[in-house]
Amino acid sequence: MSRIGNNPISIPEGVSVEVNGDIITVKGKKGEMNQTFDGVSFDVSSDTIIVKRNSESKDHKSKHGLYRSLVSNMVTGVNDGFTLELELVGVGYRATSSGQKLDLALGYSHTIVMNIAPEVKVECVNEKGSNPLIKLSSPDKQLVGHVAAKIRSFRRPEPYKGKGIKFVGEQIRRKAGKSA
C-alpha cells in the first residue's frame, strides 16, 4: 500500500490537466509541463487528480507514489514555481549573470562560465557586506535541483572554515581545527 500514491492532488484555479494516452499535460500561468507514465491511471475531476495503479505487481506498486509525486510537483510548479537560493561563502567569491550565462569566480585561477537551461531563470544578488546569492527559479522542480547541484559541485562547502557554495539555510557540519 502506497501512502503517498493514495493521496489526492488538488488542482488550483487556473491550472488545467489533460491525459492523452500515456502522457499527462499540466498547464498553468508559469508554463506547461508534460510527463509520460506507465503502470498507473489518472482520474481527473474538476478540482482533484487521483492516481490509481493498474495492477498489484511490484513494478506498478513502486511507480504509484512516484507518479503521484511527479504530477503533484508539476501542478505546484506551473501554479507557483520553485525557487532555490545558493550562497557563496568565501573571500573573493563572486557570481554574475548575463542572460542564461552564469560567471563564477570561486578562487580558482580561472572563472567558471556555465550555460543555464532556458527554462531556469537565474539572478545574482551582490550586496556589499553580505555573501553573494544565486537565485534559481523555474516551474520544473527536477531541473532547478539539478542546476543547483551542478553549481554547488564547483566548490562544495568544506568543514573547517565553511567556505564554498551552500544552499541558503543549510547547516554545515563544522570540525575543530588542529589543537596546538
PyRosetta script that sets phi, psi and omega in degrees:
from pyrosetta import init, pose_from_sequence

init()
pose = pose_from_sequence("MSRIGNNPISIPEGVSVEVNGDIITVKGKKGEMNQTFDGVSFDVSSDTIIVKRNSESKDHKSKHGLYRSLVSNMVTGVNDGFTLELELVGVGYRATSSGQKLDLALGYSHTIVMNIAPEVKVECVNEKGSNPLIKLSSPDKQLVGHVAAKIRSFRRPEPYKGKGIKFVGEQIRRKAGKSA")
pose.set_psi(1, 127.0)
pose.set_omega(1, 178.1)
pose.set_phi(2, -96.5)
pose.set_psi(2, 117.2)
pose.set_omega(2, 179.1)
pose.set_phi(3, -71.9)
pose.set_psi(3, -37.6)
pose.set_omega(3, -179.8)
pose.set_phi(4, -71.3)
pose.set_psi(4, -44.2)
pose.set_omega(4, -176.4)
pose.set_phi(5, -64.2)
pose.set_psi(5, -26.3)
pose.set_omega(5, -178.3)
pose.set_phi(6, -82.2)
pose.set_psi(6, -14.4)
pose.set_omega(6, -179.9)
pose.set_phi(7, -71.0)
pose.set_psi(7, 133.5)
pose.set_omega(7, 176.1)
pose.set_phi(8, -74.4)
pose.set_psi(8, 151.9)
pose.set_omega(8, 178.0)
pose.set_phi(9, -103.2)
pose.set_psi(9, 122.4)
pose.set_omega(9, 178.7)
pose.set_phi(10, -84.5)
pose.set_psi(10, 139.2)
pose.set_omega(10, -179.6)
pose.set_phi(11, -100.8)
pose.set_psi(11, 116.6)
pose.set_omega(11, 178.4)
pose.set_phi(12, -71.7)
pose.set_psi(12, 165.5)
pose.set_omega(12, 179.4)
pose.set_phi(13, -67.4)
pose.set_psi(13, 137.2)
pose.set_omega(13, -179.2)
pose.set_phi(14, 93.8)
pose.set_psi(14, 0.5)
pose.set_omega(14, 179.2)
pose.set_phi(15, -113.6)
pose.set_psi(15, 132.2)
pose.set_omega(15, 177.6)
pose.set_phi(16, -118.2)
pose.set_psi(16, 143.8)
pose.set_omega(16, -177.6)
pose.set_phi(17, -125.5)
pose.set_psi(17, 130.7)
pose.set_omega(17, 177.3)
pose.set_phi(18, -129.1)
pose.set_psi(18, 140.9)
pose.set_omega(18, 176.0)
pose.set_phi(19, -118.5)
pose.set_psi(19, 117.5)
pose.set_omega(19, 178.0)
pose.set_phi(20, -125.0)
pose.set_psi(20, 107.3)
pose.set_omega(20, -179.4)
pose.set_phi(21, 63.6)
pose.set_psi(21, -116.4)
pose.set_omega(21, 179.5)
pose.set_phi(22, -110.8)
pose.set_psi(22, 27.1)
pose.set_omega(22, 177.9)
pose.set_phi(23, -126.7)
pose.set_psi(23, 131.0)
pose.set_omega(23, 174.4)
pose.set_phi(24, -109.2)
pose.set_psi(24, 132.8)
pose.set_omega(24, -177.7)
pose.set_phi(25, -119.6)
pose.set_psi(25, 129.8)
pose.set_omega(25, 178.8)
pose.set_phi(26, -120.5)
pose.set_psi(26, 126.2)
pose.set_omega(26, -179.6)
pose.set_phi(27, -120.2)
pose.set_psi(27, 140.2)
pose.set_omega(27, 178.7)
pose.set_phi(28, -155.3)
pose.set_psi(28, -170.0)
pose.set_omega(28, -175.8)
pose.set_phi(29, -70.8)
pose.set_psi(29, -22.5)
pose.set_omega(29, -179.6)
pose.set_phi(30, -92.0)
pose.set_psi(30, -8.8)
pose.set_omega(30, 179.2)
pose.set_phi(31, 147.6)
pose.set_psi(31, -163.2)
pose.set_omega(31, -178.3)
pose.set_phi(32, -132.7)
pose.set_psi(32, 138.8)
pose.set_omega(32, 179.9)
pose.set_phi(33, -133.5)
pose.set_psi(33, 146.2)
pose.set_omega(33, 178.6)
pose.set_phi(34, -122.4)
pose.set_psi(34, 150.8)
pose.set_omega(34, 176.5)
pose.set_phi(35, -148.1)
pose.set_psi(35, 129.1)
pose.set_omega(35, 173.5)
pose.set_phi(36, -84.8)
pose.set_psi(36, 153.0)
pose.set_omega(36, -179.3)
pose.set_phi(37, -147.8)
pose.set_psi(37, 159.5)
pose.set_omega(37, 171.7)
pose.set_phi(38, -153.8)
pose.set_psi(38, 150.3)
pose.set_omega(38, 178.8)
pose.set_phi(39, 89.1)
pose.set_psi(39, -8.0)
pose.set_omega(39, 178.9)
pose.set_phi(40, -134.0)
pose.set_psi(40, 164.7)
pose.set_omega(40, 173.5)
pose.set_phi(41, -132.2)
pose.set_psi(41, 156.0)
pose.set_omega(41, -177.3)
pose.set_phi(42, -117.2)
pose.set_psi(42, 130.1)
pose.set_omega(42, 172.3)
pose.set_phi(43, -103.2)
pose.set_psi(43, 105.2)
pose.set_omega(43, -177.1)
pose.set_phi(44, -99.9)
pose.set_psi(44, 119.6)
pose.set_omega(44, 172.5)
pose.set_phi(45, -109.2)
pose.set_psi(45, -168.5)
pose.set_omega(45, -175.3)
pose.set_phi(46, -67.8)
pose.set_psi(46, -32.1)
pose.set_omega(46, -176.5)
pose.set_phi(47, -130.5)
pose.set_psi(47, 2.4)
pose.set_omega(47, 178.1)
pose.set_phi(48, -142.3)
pose.set_psi(48, 157.1)
pose.set_omega(48, 172.3)
pose.set_phi(49, -123.6)
pose.set_psi(49, 131.2)
pose.set_omega(49, 176.5)
pose.set_phi(50, -117.8)
pose.set_psi(50, 128.7)
pose.set_omega(50, -179.7)
pose.set_phi(51, -97.3)
pose.set_psi(51, 127.1)
pose.set_omega(51, 178.1)
pose.set_phi(52, -125.4)
pose.set_psi(52, 140.9)
pose.set_omega(52, 178.0)
pose.set_phi(53, -87.9)
pose.set_psi(53, 151.2)
pose.set_omega(53, -175.1)
pose.set_phi(54, -76.9)
pose.set_psi(54, -29.7)
pose.set_omega(54, 179.7)
pose.set_phi(55, -150.4)
pose.set_psi(55, 179.0)
pose.set_omega(55, 179.9)
pose.set_phi(56, -98.3)
pose.set_psi(56, 20.1)
pose.set_omega(56, 178.8)
pose.set_phi(57, -69.7)
pose.set_psi(57, 158.3)
pose.set_omega(57, -176.8)
pose.set_phi(58, -61.2)
pose.set_psi(58, -39.2)
pose.set_omega(58, -179.6)
pose.set_phi(59, -64.2)
pose.set_psi(59, -44.3)
pose.set_omega(59, -179.3)
pose.set_phi(60, -69.9)
pose.set_psi(60, -35.1)
pose.set_omega(60, 177.1)
pose.set_phi(61, -65.1)
pose.set_psi(61, -39.1)
pose.set_omega(61, -178.2)
pose.set_phi(62, -70.2)
pose.set_psi(62, -28.1)
pose.set_omega(62, -179.1)
pose.set_phi(63, -86.6)
pose.set_psi(63, -13.0)
pose.set_omega(63, -175.7)
pose.set_phi(64, -60.4)
pose.set_psi(64, -55.5)
pose.set_omega(64, 180.0)
pose.set_phi(65, -70.2)
pose.set_psi(65, -32.6)
pose.set_omega(65, 179.4)
pose.set_phi(66, -60.9)
pose.set_psi(66, -52.8)
pose.set_omega(66, -176.9)
pose.set_phi(67, -68.9)
pose.set_psi(67, -30.5)
pose.set_omega(67, 175.9)
pose.set_phi(68, -64.5)
pose.set_psi(68, -42.9)
pose.set_omega(68, 179.3)
pose.set_phi(69, -67.5)
pose.set_psi(69, -41.0)
pose.set_omega(69, 179.6)
pose.set_phi(70, -62.6)
pose.set_psi(70, -44.7)
pose.set_omega(70, -179.3)
pose.set_phi(71, -69.1)
pose.set_psi(71, -38.2)
pose.set_omega(71, 176.9)
pose.set_phi(72, -61.2)
pose.set_psi(72, -42.0)
pose.set_omega(72, 177.4)
pose.set_phi(73, -66.7)
pose.set_psi(73, -34.4)
pose.set_omega(73, 177.2)
pose.set_phi(74, -65.3)
pose.set_psi(74, -43.7)
pose.set_omega(74, -179.6)
pose.set_phi(75, -64.3)
pose.set_psi(75, -44.3)
pose.set_omega(75, 178.5)
pose.set_phi(76, -65.3)
pose.set_psi(76, -39.3)
pose.set_omega(76, -177.2)
pose.set_phi(77, -66.6)
pose.set_psi(77, -45.0)
pose.set_omega(77, -178.6)
pose.set_phi(78, -74.9)
pose.set_psi(78, -17.2)
pose.set_omega(78, 178.2)
pose.set_phi(79, -92.4)
pose.set_psi(79, -51.4)
pose.set_omega(79, -175.4)
pose.set_phi(80, -109.9)
pose.set_psi(80, -36.3)
pose.set_omega(80, -174.9)
pose.set_phi(81, 87.8)
pose.set_psi(81, 166.6)
pose.set_omega(81, 180.0)
pose.set_phi(82, -122.1)
pose.set_psi(82, 142.3)
pose.set_omega(82, -179.4)
pose.set_phi(83, -132.7)
pose.set_psi(83, 133.9)
pose.set_omega(83, 173.4)
pose.set_phi(84, -124.6)
pose.set_psi(84, 140.7)
pose.set_omega(84, 178.0)
pose.set_phi(85, -119.3)
pose.set_psi(85, 132.0)
pose.set_omega(85, 177.2)
pose.set_phi(86, -112.7)
pose.set_psi(86, 141.1)
pose.set_omega(86, -178.7)
pose.set_phi(87, -116.3)
pose.set_psi(87, 132.7)
pose.set_omega(87, 178.2)
pose.set_phi(88, -98.1)
pose.set_psi(88, 113.5)
pose.set_omega(88, -177.6)
pose.set_phi(89, -109.9)
pose.set_psi(89, 116.1)
pose.set_omega(89, 178.5)
pose.set_phi(90, 155.7)
pose.set_psi(90, 151.1)
pose.set_omega(90, -179.3)
pose.set_phi(91, -70.2)
pose.set_psi(91, 125.9)
pose.set_omega(91, 177.6)
pose.set_phi(92, 82.2)
pose.set_psi(92, 2.8)
pose.set_omega(92, 178.1)
pose.set_phi(93, -78.1)
pose.set_psi(93, 126.5)
pose.set_omega(93, -177.9)
pose.set_phi(94, -136.4)
pose.set_psi(94, 155.4)
pose.set_omega(94, 174.9)
pose.set_phi(95, -140.0)
pose.set_psi(95, 134.0)
pose.set_omega(95, 174.3)
pose.set_phi(96, -134.9)
pose.set_psi(96, 148.5)
pose.set_omega(96, 178.7)
pose.set_phi(97, -130.0)
pose.set_psi(97, 141.9)
pose.set_omega(97, 173.0)
pose.set_phi(98, -137.6)
pose.set_psi(98, 108.7)
pose.set_omega(98, -175.9)
pose.set_phi(99, 68.1)
pose.set_psi(99, -123.1)
pose.set_omega(99, -179.6)
pose.set_phi(100, -104.8)
pose.set_psi(100, 17.6)
pose.set_omega(100, 176.9)
pose.set_phi(101, -107.0)
pose.set_psi(101, 130.0)
pose.set_omega(101, 177.8)
pose.set_phi(102, -111.0)
pose.set_psi(102, 124.4)
pose.set_omega(102, -177.8)
pose.set_phi(103, -109.9)
pose.set_psi(103, 117.9)
pose.set_omega(103, -175.2)
pose.set_phi(104, -116.0)
pose.set_psi(104, 130.3)
pose.set_omega(104, 171.6)
pose.set_phi(105, -110.9)
pose.set_psi(105, 107.0)
pose.set_omega(105, -171.5)
pose.set_phi(106, -121.2)
pose.set_psi(106, 27.0)
pose.set_omega(106, 177.1)
pose.set_phi(107, 88.7)
pose.set_psi(107, 2.0)
pose.set_omega(107, 174.9)
pose.set_phi(108, -84.0)
pose.set_psi(108, 173.3)
pose.set_omega(108, 179.5)
pose.set_phi(109, -73.7)
pose.set_psi(109, -9.6)
pose.set_omega(109, -178.6)
pose.set_phi(110, -134.6)
pose.set_psi(110, 161.9)
pose.set_omega(110, 173.7)
pose.set_phi(111, -89.1)
pose.set_psi(111, 152.2)
pose.set_omega(111, 179.2)
pose.set_phi(112, -103.1)
pose.set_psi(112, 123.7)
pose.set_omega(112, 177.6)
pose.set_phi(113, -109.7)
pose.set_psi(113, 123.2)
pose.set_omega(113, -177.3)
pose.set_phi(114, -122.3)
pose.set_psi(114, 130.5)
pose.set_omega(114, 173.8)
pose.set_phi(115, -86.3)
pose.set_psi(115, 124.2)
pose.set_omega(115, -178.7)
pose.set_phi(116, -94.1)
pose.set_psi(116, 143.6)
pose.set_omega(116, 178.9)
pose.set_phi(117, -56.9)
pose.set_psi(117, 144.9)
pose.set_omega(117, -176.6)
pose.set_phi(118, -65.1)
pose.set_psi(118, -19.7)
pose.set_omega(118, 179.7)
pose.set_phi(119, -76.6)
pose.set_psi(119, -17.4)
pose.set_omega(119, -176.3)
pose.set_phi(120, -100.8)
pose.set_psi(120, 129.1)
pose.set_omega(120, 176.2)
pose.set_phi(121, -94.1)
pose.set_psi(121, 127.1)
pose.set_omega(121, -177.6)
pose.set_phi(122, -114.9)
pose.set_psi(122, 139.5)
pose.set_omega(122, 179.3)
pose.set_phi(123, -142.5)
pose.set_psi(123, 134.9)
pose.set_omega(123, 179.1)
pose.set_phi(124, -111.1)
pose.set_psi(124, 133.5)
pose.set_omega(124, 179.1)
pose.set_phi(125, -117.5)
pose.set_psi(125, 114.6)
pose.set_omega(125, 178.7)
pose.set_phi(126, -118.4)
pose.set_psi(126, 102.0)
pose.set_omega(126, 177.3)
pose.set_phi(127, -110.5)
pose.set_psi(127, 141.6)
pose.set_omega(127, -179.6)
pose.set_phi(128, -67.3)
pose.set_psi(128, 132.7)
pose.set_omega(128, 178.7)
pose.set_phi(129, 91.3)
pose.set_psi(129, -4.3)
pose.set_omega(129, 177.1)
pose.set_phi(130, -134.3)
pose.set_psi(130, 163.9)
pose.set_omega(130, -179.0)
pose.set_phi(131, -70.6)
pose.set_psi(131, 145.3)
pose.set_omega(131, 176.5)
pose.set_phi(132, -64.0)
pose.set_psi(132, 145.5)
pose.set_omega(132, 178.9)
pose.set_phi(133, -120.3)
pose.set_psi(133, 145.5)
pose.set_omega(133, 172.0)
pose.set_phi(134, -117.8)
pose.set_psi(134, 120.6)
pose.set_omega(134, 179.4)
pose.set_phi(135, -107.0)
pose.set_psi(135, 123.4)
pose.set_omega(135, 178.3)
pose.set_phi(136, -113.1)
pose.set_psi(136, 131.6)
pose.set_omega(136, 178.3)
pose.set_phi(137, -141.3)
pose.set_psi(137, 142.2)
pose.set_omega(137, -178.6)
pose.set_phi(138, -168.1)
pose.set_psi(138, 159.1)
pose.set_omega(138, 173.3)
pose.set_phi(139, -75.9)
pose.set_psi(139, -15.1)
pose.set_omega(139, -177.2)
pose.set_phi(140, -96.3)
pose.set_psi(140, 108.1)
pose.set_omega(140, -176.7)
pose.set_phi(141, -64.3)
pose.set_psi(141, -40.1)
pose.set_omega(141, -179.6)
pose.set_phi(142, -63.6)
pose.set_psi(142, -42.9)
pose.set_omega(142, -177.4)
pose.set_phi(143, -68.2)
pose.set_psi(143, -41.3)
pose.set_omega(143, 177.8)
pose.set_phi(144, -62.0)
pose.set_psi(144, -43.8)
pose.set_omega(144, 178.8)
pose.set_phi(145, -64.4)
pose.set_psi(145, -38.9)
pose.set_omega(145, 179.9)
pose.set_phi(146, -66.1)
pose.set_psi(146, -45.4)
pose.set_omega(146, -179.9)
pose.set_phi(147, -65.0)
pose.set_psi(147, -41.7)
pose.set_omega(147, 179.2)
pose.set_phi(148, -63.4)
pose.set_psi(148, -41.1)
pose.set_omega(148, 178.9)
pose.set_phi(149, -65.9)
pose.set_psi(149, -36.5)
pose.set_omega(149, 178.3)
pose.set_phi(150, -65.7)
pose.set_psi(150, -43.5)
pose.set_omega(150, 178.3)
pose.set_phi(151, -64.2)
pose.set_psi(151, -42.7)
pose.set_omega(151, -179.1)
pose.set_phi(152, -64.3)
pose.set_psi(152, -29.8)
pose.set_omega(152, -177.4)
pose.set_phi(153, -69.6)
pose.set_psi(153, -17.3)
pose.set_omega(153, 179.1)
pose.set_phi(154, -67.7)
pose.set_psi(154, -32.4)
pose.set_omega(154, 178.3)
pose.set_phi(155, -155.8)
pose.set_psi(155, 89.0)
pose.set_omega(155, -179.4)
pose.set_phi(156, -68.2)
pose.set_psi(156, 150.3)
pose.set_omega(156, 178.3)
pose.set_phi(157, -65.2)
pose.set_psi(157, 134.4)
pose.set_omega(157, -179.6)
pose.set_phi(158, -99.3)
pose.set_psi(158, 153.1)
pose.set_omega(158, -168.6)
pose.set_phi(159, -80.1)
pose.set_psi(159, -10.6)
pose.set_omega(159, -174.0)
pose.set_phi(160, -90.6)
pose.set_psi(160, -50.9)
pose.set_omega(160, 178.9)
pose.set_phi(161, -106.6)
pose.set_psi(161, -15.4)
pose.set_omega(161, -179.5)
pose.set_phi(162, 83.3)
pose.set_psi(162, 12.9)
pose.set_omega(162, -179.2)
pose.set_phi(163, -74.5)
pose.set_psi(163, 146.1)
pose.set_omega(163, 177.0)
pose.set_phi(164, 138.0)
pose.set_psi(164, -167.4)
pose.set_omega(164, 179.1)
pose.set_phi(165, -103.7)
pose.set_psi(165, 123.3)
pose.set_omega(165, -179.6)
pose.set_phi(166, -132.9)
pose.set_psi(166, 160.4)
pose.set_omega(166, 174.9)
pose.set_phi(167, -73.9)
pose.set_psi(167, 147.2)
pose.set_omega(167, 178.0)
pose.set_phi(168, -65.9)
pose.set_psi(168, 128.1)
pose.set_omega(168, -178.7)
pose.set_phi(169, 91.5)
pose.set_psi(169, -6.9)
pose.set_omega(169, -179.7)
pose.set_phi(170, -73.9)
pose.set_psi(170, 136.1)
pose.set_omega(170, 177.4)
pose.set_phi(171, -95.6)
pose.set_psi(171, 121.4)
pose.set_omega(171, 178.6)
pose.set_phi(172, -91.8)
pose.set_psi(172, 128.0)
pose.set_omega(172, 177.2)
pose.set_phi(173, -73.1)
pose.set_psi(173, 114.9)
pose.set_omega(173, -174.4)
pose.set_phi(174, -95.9)
pose.set_psi(174, 147.3)
pose.set_omega(174, 177.4)
pose.set_phi(175, -112.0)
pose.set_psi(175, 150.8)
pose.set_omega(175, 174.2)
pose.set_phi(176, -76.0)
pose.set_psi(176, 143.2)
pose.set_omega(176, 178.7)
pose.set_phi(177, -76.1)
pose.set_psi(177, -167.7)
pose.set_omega(177, 177.5)
pose.set_phi(178, -64.0)
pose.set_psi(178, 140.3)
pose.set_omega(178, 172.0)
pose.set_phi(179, -102.6)
pose.set_psi(179, 127.2)
pose.set_omega(179, -173.6)
pose.set_phi(180, -75.9)
pose.dump_pdb("model.pdb")
